[in-house]
Amino acid sequence: MKPIFHTFDTFICVHSSEVDYLLEFAVQSWRQNFRPKAKLHLITNDRTPVEEFVDRVGLREVASVSTDGDWLSTQEMELPGWYKQQLVKLRAYKICQTENFCNLGADTVLLQPIGADDLLSDGYPITYYTGRPKKVLDRHYRYEMFRCLSVARVLRTVPFRTLRYVDFITDLFTFNRDDLIALDERMHRIHGPDCYYKLLKDYGKVVQNQKKFGEWTLYTTFVLDVLVRQPVVRDMSQGFLRQIYSQAALDNYDFDSTVVHLVSKNLKQDMVRQRLTDRLALSARRAAQSHEEVGV
């Protein structure tokens, strides 16, 4: 019988340049709003600033810090940082200890409580995707469709089910340990030792090549079209996760989603700080009120 209460390790891939105010908000929100928490793991290119951050914000008892080189091969360490972070996520089963675990972006904030029911159904991760855009020829949607087709070729499968949903890009993503291990085994069985390095070494920093590979799409395609699992599938754009790509998008955003991914690096910092501070304070007040009501 599966346990009633699930806990999740959470890991954050953080470049040393990302040790800033958004990382502080991400960690604060994880402490405050991630209810089924276990351990927090931070993986970085430079241990020193992250270790200093962990000490400064009082994370030492719950957090571990490791470097990309602890999880990647010597050859993989030659790849651009974009790919190294993706490969670290695909090795997360070596980092995290729980049955299921979450990847949280260093610029992603949990604005409302996240419970196990938001991440699992019958003990298995819910598959989140972004719904189809209103424009049939939406550029981003076509970009993600190309990625689906590309990773399906890598996996030697046909993405019949994956192409129903297409866009799995999210900075709060839940992996299942056994399935992530099985994905790694399949990749090595098909492509041999150091398969990811062989696959990615020629992609480099060419923008057009980035759509050929993606860790979340690879994992989801494996789950849906290789293992043919039947997870619960939810549209994350229906109030669960909002991605902010520009100041204009931020100006029209009420911070009313459960999760926000602040993608753009050109947002007005003072505005972001104030809105996040206010929203997390509101979330804390609501949580306190709820506890009081339960106590009564």
Stockholm file with secondary structure:
# STOCKHOLM 1.0

chainA/1-296         MKPIFHTFDTFICVHSSEVDYLLEFAVQSWRQNFRPKAKLHLITNDRTPVEEFVDRVGLREVASVSTDGDWLSTQEMELPGWYKQQLVKLRAYKICQTENFCNLGADTVLLQPIGADDLLSDGYPITYYTGRPKKVLDRHYRYEMFRCLSVARVLRTVPFRTLRYVDFITDLFTFNRDDLIALDERMHRIHGPDCYYKLLKDYGKVVQNQKKFGEWTLYTTFVLDVLVRQPVVRDMSQGFLRQIYSQAALDNYDFDSTVVHLVSKNLKQDMVRQRLTDRLALSARRAAQSHEEVGV
#=GR chainA/1-296 SS CCCSSCCEEEEEEECGGGCSHHHHHHHHHHHHHBTTEEEEEEEESCHHHHHHHHHHTTCTTTEEEEEGGGTSCTTGGGSCHHHHHHHHHHTHHHHCCSSEEEEECTTEEECSCBCHHHHEETTEECEEEBCCCSSTTCHHHHHHHHHHHHHHHHHTSCCTTGGGTCBCCCSEEEEEHHHHHHHHHHHHHHHCTTHHHHHHTTTTTCHHHHTTCCHHHHHHHIIIIISCCCCCEEETTTTTEEEECSHHHHHTCCSCSSEEEECCSCSCHHHHHHHHHHHHHHHHHHHHHHHHHHHC
#=GC SS_cons         CCCSSCCEEEEEEECGGGCSHHHHHHHHHHHHHBTTEEEEEEEESCHHHHHHHHHHTTCTTTEEEEEGGGTSCTTGGGSCHHHHHHHHHHTHHHHCCSSEEEEECTTEEECSCBCHHHHEETTEECEEEBCCCSSTTCHHHHHHHHHHHHHHHHHTSCCTTGGGTCBCCCSEEEEEHHHHHHHHHHHHHHHCTTHHHHHHTTTTTCHHHHTTCCHHHHHHHIIIIISCCCCCEEETTTTTEEEECSHHHHHTCCSCSSEEEECCSCSCHHHHHHHHHHHHHHHHHHHHHHHHHHHC
//
